[in-house]
Amino acid sequence: MKSEVLIEYLVLDSDIITTKEYEEFREQKKMNVFYVDQFDENLWKGYTIIEPTKQMKEYKKVSD
């Protein structure tokens, strides 16, 4: 069995931190999940974002 993992990071902002800050950082155990039925520009209100693609703007959830 062979397994490969690809991880990509998009860094929009960076700050210099100390080694201690890095070592003491802990990820949140839980995060809020938003389920989207169709594109809504208000989801990103107040955030700096990359321009949504045409496909993203046309997204609508298809019912089963």
Biopython code that builds the backbone (N, CA, C, O; Angstrom):
import numpy as np
from Bio.PDB.StructureBuilder import StructureBuilder

atoms = [
    (1, "MET", "N", (0.835, -1.161, 0.000)),
    (1, "MET", "CA", (0.000, 0.000, 0.000)),
    (1, "MET", "C", (0.889, 1.236, 0.000)),
    (1, "MET", "O", (1.903, 1.289, 0.695)),
    (2, "LYS", "N", (0.495, 2.217, -0.782)),
    (2, "LYS", "CA", (1.254, 3.458, -0.849)),
    (2, "LYS", "C", (0.291, 4.619, -0.619)),
    (2, "LYS", "O", (-0.807, 4.643, -1.175)),
    (3, "SER", "N", (0.700, 5.565, 0.192)),
    (3, "SER", "CA", (-0.147, 6.709, 0.491)),
    (3, "SER", "C", (0.653, 7.988, 0.292)),
    (3, "SER", "O", (1.803, 8.086, 0.719)),
    (4, "GLU", "N", (0.042, 8.951, -0.352)),
    (4, "GLU", "CA", (0.681, 10.244, -0.543)),
    (4, "GLU", "C", (-0.246, 11.332, -0.016)),
    (4, "GLU", "O", (-1.468, 11.231, -0.132)),
    (5, "VAL", "N", (0.331, 12.350, 0.552)),
    (5, "VAL", "CA", (-0.438, 13.467, 1.091)),
    (5, "VAL", "C", (0.116, 14.746, 0.501)),
    (5, "VAL", "O", (1.330, 14.944, 0.448)),
    (6, "LEU", "N", (-0.768, 15.602, 0.063)),
    (6, "LEU", "CA", (-0.366, 16.898, -0.464)),
    (6, "LEU", "C", (-1.060, 17.973, 0.375)),
    (6, "LEU", "O", (-2.284, 17.977, 0.507)),
    (7, "ILE", "N", (-0.280, 18.864, 0.928)),
    (7, "ILE", "CA", (-0.823, 19.960, 1.723)),
    (7, "ILE", "C", (-0.366, 21.261, 1.086)),
    (7, "ILE", "O", (0.818, 21.439, 0.801)),
    (8, "GLU", "N", (-1.313, 22.173, 0.864)),
    (8, "GLU", "CA", (-0.989, 23.478, 0.318)),
    (8, "GLU", "C", (-1.388, 24.545, 1.320)),
    (8, "GLU", "O", (-2.425, 24.435, 1.972)),
    (9, "TYR", "N", (-0.576, 25.564, 1.441)),
    (9, "TYR", "CA", (-0.864, 26.675, 2.331)),
    (9, "TYR", "C", (-0.928, 27.960, 1.523)),
    (9, "TYR", "O", (-0.109, 28.183, 0.632)),
    (10, "LEU", "N", (-1.879, 28.784, 1.828)),
    (10, "LEU", "CA", (-1.991, 30.107, 1.238)),
    (10, "LEU", "C", (-1.791, 31.100, 2.371)),
    (10, "LEU", "O", (-2.637, 31.214, 3.259)),
    (11, "VAL", "N", (-0.682, 31.814, 2.343)),
    (11, "VAL", "CA", (-0.367, 32.773, 3.397)),
    (11, "VAL", "C", (-0.729, 34.161, 2.890)),
    (11, "VAL", "O", (-0.148, 34.656, 1.925)),
    (12, "LEU", "N", (-1.699, 34.780, 3.557)),
    (12, "LEU", "CA", (-2.142, 36.108, 3.162)),
    (12, "LEU", "C", (-1.514, 37.197, 4.015)),
    (12, "LEU", "O", (-1.504, 38.364, 3.623)),
    (13, "ASP", "N", (-0.998, 36.835, 5.160)),
    (13, "ASP", "CA", (-0.397, 37.800, 6.062)),
    (13, "ASP", "C", (0.598, 37.045, 6.928)),
    (13, "ASP", "O", (0.407, 35.863, 7.212)),
    (14, "SER", "N", (1.636, 37.708, 7.340)),
    (14, "SER", "CA", (2.604, 37.032, 8.202)),
    (14, "SER", "C", (3.134, 38.000, 9.249)),
    (14, "SER", "O", (3.248, 39.202, 9.007)),
    (15, "ASP", "N", (3.449, 37.464, 10.398)),
    (15, "ASP", "CA", (4.043, 38.219, 11.497)),
    (15, "ASP", "C", (5.229, 37.421, 12.017)),
    (15, "ASP", "O", (5.200, 36.190, 12.035)),
    (16, "ILE", "N", (6.251, 38.115, 12.431)),
    (16, "ILE", "CA", (7.391, 37.450, 13.047)),
    (16, "ILE", "C", (7.015, 37.132, 14.485)),
    (16, "ILE", "O", (6.546, 38.002, 15.220)),
    (17, "ILE", "N", (7.227, 35.863, 14.889)),
    (17, "ILE", "CA", (6.929, 35.444, 16.256)),
    (17, "ILE", "C", (8.177, 34.826, 16.865)),
    (17, "ILE", "O", (9.110, 34.452, 16.155)),
    (18, "THR", "N", (8.183, 34.725, 18.179)),
    (18, "THR", "CA", (9.326, 34.138, 18.871)),
    (18, "THR", "C", (9.220, 32.608, 18.843)),
    (18, "THR", "O", (8.161, 32.052, 18.553)),
    (19, "THR", "N", (10.307, 31.961, 19.144)),
    (19, "THR", "CA", (10.318, 30.500, 19.238)),
    (19, "THR", "C", (9.344, 30.052, 20.317)),
    (19, "THR", "O", (8.640, 29.056, 20.141)),
    (20, "LYS", "N", (9.295, 30.778, 21.434)),
    (20, "LYS", "CA", (8.385, 30.431, 22.527)),
    (20, "LYS", "C", (6.930, 30.519, 22.070)),
    (20, "LYS", "O", (6.140, 29.624, 22.371)),
    (21, "GLU", "N", (6.561, 31.587, 21.346)),
    (21, "GLU", "CA", (5.188, 31.722, 20.839)),
    (21, "GLU", "C", (4.842, 30.555, 19.917)),
    (21, "GLU", "O", (3.742, 30.007, 19.987)),
    (22, "TYR", "N", (5.782, 30.178, 19.055)),
    (22, "TYR", "CA", (5.566, 29.053, 18.132)),
    (22, "TYR", "C", (5.340, 27.755, 18.901)),
    (22, "TYR", "O", (4.399, 27.014, 18.618)),
    (23, "GLU", "N", (6.202, 27.484, 19.870)),
    (23, "GLU", "CA", (6.118, 26.227, 20.617)),
    (23, "GLU", "C", (4.881, 26.161, 21.509)),
    (23, "GLU", "O", (4.380, 25.069, 21.780)),
    (24, "GLU", "N", (4.380, 27.300, 21.966)),
    (24, "GLU", "CA", (3.219, 27.318, 22.849)),
    (24, "GLU", "C", (1.886, 27.391, 22.102)),
    (24, "GLU", "O", (0.825, 27.293, 22.719)),
    (25, "PHE", "N", (1.935, 27.560, 20.786)),
    (25, "PHE", "CA", (0.698, 27.665, 20.006)),
    (25, "PHE", "C", (-0.057, 26.344, 20.022)),
    (25, "PHE", "O", (0.538, 25.279, 19.854)),
    (26, "ARG", "N", (-1.367, 26.414, 20.223)),
    (26, "ARG", "CA", (-2.227, 25.233, 20.188)),
    (26, "ARG", "C", (-3.394, 25.505, 19.251)),
    (26, "ARG", "O", (-4.028, 26.558, 19.321)),
    (27, "GLU", "N", (-3.671, 24.549, 18.379)),
    (27, "GLU", "CA", (-4.810, 24.676, 17.473)),
    (27, "GLU", "C", (-6.109, 24.553, 18.255)),
    (27, "GLU", "O", (-6.155, 23.904, 19.300)),
    (28, "GLN", "N", (-7.156, 25.177, 17.747)),
    (28, "GLN", "CA", (-8.465, 25.029, 18.359)),
    (28, "GLN", "C", (-8.929, 23.589, 18.186)),
    (28, "GLN", "O", (-8.736, 22.993, 17.126)),
    (29, "LYS", "N", (-9.537, 23.030, 19.223)),
    (29, "LYS", "CA", (-10.049, 21.662, 19.129)),
    (29, "LYS", "C", (-11.313, 21.601, 18.301)),
    (29, "LYS", "O", (-11.593, 20.580, 17.672)),
    (30, "LYS", "N", (-12.081, 22.678, 18.291)),
    (30, "LYS", "CA", (-13.313, 22.734, 17.516)),
    (30, "LYS", "C", (-13.336, 24.016, 16.705)),
    (30, "LYS", "O", (-12.736, 25.022, 17.084)),
    (31, "MET", "N", (-14.032, 23.965, 15.595)),
    (31, "MET", "CA", (-14.207, 25.163, 14.797)),
    (31, "MET", "C", (-15.622, 25.181, 14.241)),
    (31, "MET", "O", (-16.242, 24.133, 14.062)),
    (32, "ASN", "N", (-16.121, 26.363, 13.972)),
    (32, "ASN", "CA", (-17.461, 26.489, 13.413)),
    (32, "ASN", "C", (-17.461, 26.058, 11.957)),
    (32, "ASN", "O", (-16.563, 26.413, 11.194)),
    (33, "VAL", "N", (-18.461, 25.298, 11.581)),
    (33, "VAL", "CA", (-18.614, 24.838, 10.202)),
    (33, "VAL", "C", (-19.873, 25.486, 9.630)),
    (33, "VAL", "O", (-20.936, 25.455, 10.252)),
    (34, "PHE", "N", (-19.745, 26.059, 8.467)),
    (34, "PHE", "CA", (-20.885, 26.678, 7.799)),
    (34, "PHE", "C", (-21.235, 25.849, 6.575)),
    (34, "PHE", "O", (-20.388, 25.636, 5.708)),
    (35, "TYR", "N", (-22.467, 25.384, 6.495)),
    (35, "TYR", "CA", (-22.928, 24.639, 5.343)),
    (35, "TYR", "C", (-23.617, 25.626, 4.410)),
    (35, "TYR", "O", (-24.488, 26.391, 4.825)),
    (36, "VAL", "N", (-23.215, 25.597, 3.152)),
    (36, "VAL", "CA", (-23.702, 26.585, 2.192)),
    (36, "VAL", "C", (-24.509, 25.892, 1.109)),
    (36, "VAL", "O", (-24.030, 24.952, 0.474)),
    (37, "ASP", "N", (-25.745, 26.359, 0.895)),
    (37, "ASP", "CA", (-26.597, 25.802, -0.156)),
    (37, "ASP", "C", (-26.384, 26.513, -1.484)),
    (37, "ASP", "O", (-26.611, 25.933, -2.546)),
    (38, "GLN", "N", (-25.951, 27.759, -1.427)),
    (38, "GLN", "CA", (-25.628, 28.482, -2.656)),
    (38, "GLN", "C", (-24.680, 29.612, -2.310)),
    (38, "GLN", "O", (-24.554, 29.988, -1.144)),
    (39, "PHE", "N", (-24.018, 30.152, -3.310)),
    (39, "PHE", "CA", (-23.027, 31.202, -3.124)),
    (39, "PHE", "C", (-23.651, 32.416, -2.439)),
    (39, "PHE", "O", (-24.765, 32.826, -2.767)),
    (40, "ASP", "N", (-22.925, 32.975, -1.494)),
    (40, "ASP", "CA", (-23.379, 34.174, -0.803)),
    (40, "ASP", "C", (-22.151, 35.026, -0.479)),
    (40, "ASP", "O", (-21.323, 34.627, 0.340)),
    (41, "GLU", "N", (-22.025, 36.188, -1.109)),
    (41, "GLU", "CA", (-20.863, 37.050, -0.894)),
    (41, "GLU", "C", (-20.737, 37.495, 0.556)),
    (41, "GLU", "O", (-19.640, 37.847, 0.991)),
    (42, "ASN", "N", (-21.823, 37.489, 1.311)),
    (42, "ASN", "CA", (-21.781, 37.929, 2.704)),
    (42, "ASN", "C", (-20.992, 36.979, 3.610)),
    (42, "ASN", "O", (-20.617, 37.360, 4.718)),
    (43, "LEU", "N", (-20.735, 35.743, 3.152)),
    (43, "LEU", "CA", (-19.945, 34.805, 3.949)),
    (43, "LEU", "C", (-18.565, 35.367, 4.250)),
    (43, "LEU", "O", (-17.995, 35.097, 5.307)),
    (44, "TRP", "N", (-18.030, 36.150, 3.320)),
    (44, "TRP", "CA", (-16.677, 36.658, 3.461)),
    (44, "TRP", "C", (-16.637, 38.125, 3.868)),
    (44, "TRP", "O", (-15.581, 38.753, 3.795)),
    (45, "LYS", "N", (-17.758, 38.676, 4.291)),
    (45, "LYS", "CA", (-17.798, 40.084, 4.684)),
    (45, "LYS", "C", (-16.839, 40.308, 5.857)),
    (45, "LYS", "O", (-16.891, 39.596, 6.860)),
    (46, "GLY", "N", (-15.975, 41.294, 5.716)),
    (46, "GLY", "CA", (-15.013, 41.599, 6.766)),
    (46, "GLY", "C", (-13.697, 40.851, 6.645)),
    (46, "GLY", "O", (-12.788, 41.067, 7.447)),
    (47, "TYR", "N", (-13.580, 39.965, 5.643)),
    (47, "TYR", "CA", (-12.345, 39.213, 5.426)),
    (47, "TYR", "C", (-11.681, 39.686, 4.142)),
    (47, "TYR", "O", (-12.347, 40.171, 3.227)),
    (48, "THR", "N", (-10.366, 39.541, 4.083)),
    (48, "THR", "CA", (-9.643, 39.764, 2.846)),
    (48, "THR", "C", (-9.662, 38.436, 2.103)),
    (48, "THR", "O", (-9.200, 37.426, 2.634)),
    (49, "ILE", "N", (-10.190, 38.420, 0.880)),
    (49, "ILE", "CA", (-10.316, 37.162, 0.149)),
    (49, "ILE", "C", (-9.795, 37.299, -1.270)),
    (49, "ILE", "O", (-9.605, 38.404, -1.778)),
    (50, "ILE", "N", (-9.571, 36.174, -1.888)),
    (50, "ILE", "CA", (-9.259, 36.112, -3.314)),
    (50, "ILE", "C", (-10.590, 36.147, -4.043)),
    (50, "ILE", "O", (-11.560, 35.548, -3.580)),
    (51, "GLU", "N", (-10.654, 36.829, -5.163)),
    (51, "GLU", "CA", (-11.892, 36.952, -5.939)),
    (51, "GLU", "C", (-12.482, 35.568, -6.224)),
    (51, "GLU", "O", (-11.789, 34.713, -6.775)),
    (52, "PRO", "N", (-13.749, 35.330, -5.860)),
    (52, "PRO", "CA", (-14.380, 34.034, -6.147)),
    (52, "PRO", "C", (-14.460, 33.782, -7.659)),
    (52, "PRO", "O", (-14.643, 34.712, -8.445)),
    (53, "THR", "N", (-14.321, 32.535, -8.043)),
    (53, "THR", "CA", (-14.403, 32.173, -9.457)),
    (53, "THR", "C", (-15.851, 32.199, -9.930)),
    (53, "THR", "O", (-16.776, 32.258, -9.121)),
    (54, "LYS", "N", (-16.036, 32.154, -11.237)),
    (54, "LYS", "CA", (-17.376, 32.117, -11.832)),
    (54, "LYS", "C", (-18.140, 30.888, -11.312)),
    (54, "LYS", "O", (-19.330, 30.970, -11.010)),
    (55, "GLN", "N", (-17.435, 29.747, -11.213)),
    (55, "GLN", "CA", (-18.069, 28.517, -10.733)),
    (55, "GLN", "C", (-18.541, 28.671, -9.288)),
    (55, "GLN", "O", (-19.608, 28.176, -8.925)),
    (56, "MET", "N", (-17.756, 29.349, -8.473)),
    (56, "MET", "CA", (-18.159, 29.559, -7.087)),
    (56, "MET", "C", (-19.405, 30.432, -7.014)),
    (56, "MET", "O", (-20.318, 30.155, -6.236)),
    (57, "LYS", "N", (-19.441, 31.481, -7.821)),
    (57, "LYS", "CA", (-20.584, 32.391, -7.809)),
    (57, "LYS", "C", (-21.863, 31.706, -8.288)),
    (57, "LYS", "O", (-22.958, 32.079, -7.868)),
    (58, "GLU", "N", (-21.731, 30.708, -9.165)),
    (58, "GLU", "CA", (-22.892, 30.000, -9.723)),
    (58, "GLU", "C", (-23.292, 28.777, -8.890)),
    (58, "GLU", "O", (-24.262, 28.096, -9.223)),
    (59, "TYR", "N", (-22.551, 28.492, -7.808)),
    (59, "TYR", "CA", (-22.799, 27.291, -7.018)),
    (59, "TYR", "C", (-24.188, 27.297, -6.385)),
    (59, "TYR", "O", (-24.622, 28.293, -5.806)),
    (60, "LYS", "N", (-24.867, 26.170, -6.508)),
    (60, "LYS", "CA", (-26.117, 25.903, -5.804)),
    (60, "LYS", "C", (-26.118, 24.422, -5.456)),
    (60, "LYS", "O", (-25.764, 23.587, -6.288)),
    (61, "LYS", "N", (-26.510, 24.095, -4.243)),
    (61, "LYS", "CA", (-26.567, 22.707, -3.822)),
    (61, "LYS", "C", (-27.677, 22.002, -4.555)),
    (61, "LYS", "O", (-28.789, 22.519, -4.657)),
    (62, "VAL", "N", (-27.384, 20.818, -5.069)),
    (62, "VAL", "CA", (-28.366, 20.003, -5.768)),
    (62, "VAL", "C", (-29.033, 19.086, -4.761)),
    (62, "VAL", "O", (-28.344, 18.380, -4.025)),
    (63, "SER", "N", (-30.348, 19.080, -4.711)),
    (63, "SER", "CA", (-31.081, 18.209, -3.794)),
    (63, "SER", "C", (-30.961, 16.768, -4.221)),
    (63, "SER", "O", (-30.881, 16.464, -5.411)),
    (64, "ASP", "N", (-30.950, 15.871, -3.234)),
    (64, "ASP", "CA", (-30.868, 14.427, -3.528)),
    (64, "ASP", "C", (-32.153, 13.898, -4.079)),
    (64, "ASP", "O", (-32.253, 12.708, -4.378)),
]
sb = StructureBuilder()
sb.init_structure("model")
sb.init_model(0)
sb.init_chain("A")
sb.init_seg("    ")
for serial, (resi, resn, name, xyz) in enumerate(atoms, 1):
    if name == "N":
        sb.init_residue(resn, " ", resi, " ")
    sb.init_atom(name, np.array(xyz, "f"), 0.0, 1.0, " ", f" {name:<3s}", serial, name[0])
structure = sb.get_structure()
